[in-house]
Amino acid sequence: MPDITIITEVAGRVCALPIASGSSVGDGDEIAFVEAMKMEIPVTTTAAGKIKAILVKIDEMIAEGQAVAILET
């Protein structure tokens, strides 16, 4: 299967990255948290696989719809 790009649905500041590149994940696993409006909103996977790359860094400001990670299925 092709790689899947995981995107965020909210704009804000990346406040946590609990998963590293190379980690195996399941469908719906939380791979990042974005702080927006004083809330931490999770960015979740849309399929099971292996994280090929994390495209953001802690404290980085990101936009709605921005790619956060690449998932290898």
Helices and strands as residue ranges (DSSP letters): E 4-7, E 12-16, E 24-25, E 30-36, E 39-44, E 49-54, E 61-62, E 67-72
